[in-house]
């Protein structure tokens, strides 16, 4: 599976959960969303570390949008 697609999927899921957490009504719901977001962010970190270790991510690569911040 393509690591970039997985990272994009994880990022999109984090954004969705952040929106849902804002709508959560009970502390239990918020805690569940928070734990899930934490786990997804840790998973994203694994991919970033792996790509860094494998030199798959090139900081000088201009195919990505350098001006766009990470959305979370």
DAGIFEN-V470538 format. One record per helix or strand of 2 or more residues. SS is the DSSP state (@ for helix, = for strand). FROM is the first residue (numbers start at 1). TO is the last residue. Records with the same first field share a line. If there is no record, write none. Layout:
SS: FROM-TO  FROM-TO
This chain:
@: 3-23  27-53
